């Protein structure tokens, strides 16, 4: 999609993805080596009561699911940033995640008319439709003109 295809109020969802214990451990060993992410026995003794995914893995899985829709493949020019990141519920081994996207605002650049900026609310849910994570991102998208 291009900037013009992202009107305020547009919403869409993604496919889903289940996180295995092996994936959680492998990610955490490289990027977030805390015992409740890397050691199932230690995780059982933690306040989580079981192995949980790193929050960083959660947002990366959600972002990958959004990219897999193909919605911004042609128009993406990157992002100047994310805000309002919140991890609301832990993601446990075996949980299945899906993301929802909502366009909050859309503004064409005044100085560079080949692009526009869309503020996007990204919400991530588990298989029980419980909100596990949310963040706001700004997408820079090509315009058709």
HELIX and SHEET records of a PDB file:
HELIX    1   1 UNK A    3  UNK A    5  5                                   3    
HELIX    2   2 UNK A   21  UNK A   31  1                                  11    
HELIX    3   3 UNK A   35  UNK A   38  1                                   4    
HELIX    4   4 UNK A   40  UNK A   45  1                                   6    
HELIX    5   5 UNK A   55  UNK A   68  1                                  14    
SHEET    1   A 5 UNK A  11  UNK A  18  0                                        
SHEET    2   A 5 UNK A  96  UNK A 108 -1                                        
SHEET    3   A 5 UNK A 115  UNK A 125 -1                                        
SHEET    4   A 5 UNK A 131  UNK A 142 -1                                        
SHEET    5   A 5 UNK A  81  UNK A  87 -1                                        
END                                                                             
